[in-house]
Amino acid sequence: MGISFKPDNRKRVLYVEDDRDSREAVGMFLDDMGFQVTETDNLQDAERIGRELFDVYIVDGTFPRVPAGQAVRGIGIELYDRIHRIYGKINYAILSLDDDLEDACKARGIVFIGKSRPGNGLLEYLKGLQ
């Protein structure tokens, strides 16, 4: 008997989050919803991995700058700009506690989901994509 491969037809999600607890919780949530999830905790990997086309990109809005370790607001939006230049229209959402990023997200057509209620906002966003 030969080897058989079962194709994985689930939608692919790139999830970028530097906080381990948030990454694990949201990653499990996405997996439970039936998505094939690729996770990373840093922007360098996200930019490299993000060169592949994903069905959905979900990215934290603020990351520590390496090597200084200071939080940089809006860096998830910068990642959107880079990936958008490659693929054009993409499904991209920012998850952030920083509500001040919402206007900048809307100006680019990025969905903003406040982390204060991520389950509700993220669920609504993902249901709209299926």
N, C-alpha and C positions, 0 to 999 in steps of 0.2 A: 504494500500500500504506500503510495506516495504522500508527500507532504501537501496538505491543503491549507490555503490561507483564506481566512474570512475577512472580507473587506470591512473597514470601519467607516460607516457612512454617517457617523455623528458629526455635527458641526464642530469645527475646531476653534478653541478660544485660547488666546494668549493673555494670561493674567499676570500683571506685574505689580508686586506689592512688597515693600521692604519689611513690614511688620510680620513676623512669623505666625503669630496667633491669627491675625486677620487673614493671611494667605492660606493657612490651613482650613479655617472655617469657610471662607468663600470658595476655596478650591473644592471642598467636599460638597458644598451647595451646588456648584456648577456641575460637578460629576453626577450628583443625584438628579439633576435636571436633564441628564442625558448628553452633556457636552463632552468632547474629548479635550481635556485641559492640559495646556503646557504652562507651567508656572516658573517665574524667576523673581529673584529678590533685588535685582539691580538693573540699572539702565543700560550698562554696557552689554550685558547678555540680551536684554530686551531689544536693543537696536540690532544686534546680530541676528537673533531669532526672528525678529519682526520683518526681516527681509523676505521671509517666506510669507505667502498670503494666508491669513487666517480669516475665518468667517466673522469673528468678533475679537476686538481688542478691549480689555478692561484694565485700566491703569490707575494707580494711585496718583494723585495730583502733586504731591510733594515728596521729594527724596533728599536724603543727605548727599551733599556734594563730596565726592571722593577726591583727594584724601582728607580734606579739612573737616568733614563730618557735619558741616552746617546744613540745616534744612534749606532747600531751595524751592520756593513756591513756583508753581506753573511748569515744572519740568516735564510733567506728563503731557502737557500741551505741546512742548517742544518735540517730544517723541512723535506725537500725532503729525506734526508738520513734516517730519522726516519721512514717515511711512506714507503719508498722503501724497508726497511728491512722487513716490514710486508707483502707487496703485490708484491714485485718484480717490474716488468715493469708497470709503470703508466704514464699517460699523465699529465705532470707537466710543467708549464711555470712560469718563473720569470718575473715580470714587474718591471723595476727599472730605475731610473735616473742615477744610478752608472754603467757606461759602463765598468768599471774595473771588474765587476762580470761576464762578458760575457765568458771569457776563462774558469773560474771555472765551469760555467753552462755547457758549451760544453763538458768539460772533464767528466761530469757525465751523459751526454745525456739529459740535461735539456734544454728546449727551452728558449732563452733569448729574451725578447721584451723590447726595450728601451721605456721609458715613454715619450720621446720627440715626438714620433709618435705612441702612443699605439693603436689607432683605426685601422690603416693599418696593423701593425704587428699582432695584436690580431685577426683581422678579417681573415687574411690569415691562421693563426694557426688553428682557430676554423673551418674554411671551410675544412681544411685538415682532420679534425676529423669526419666530418659528412658523 
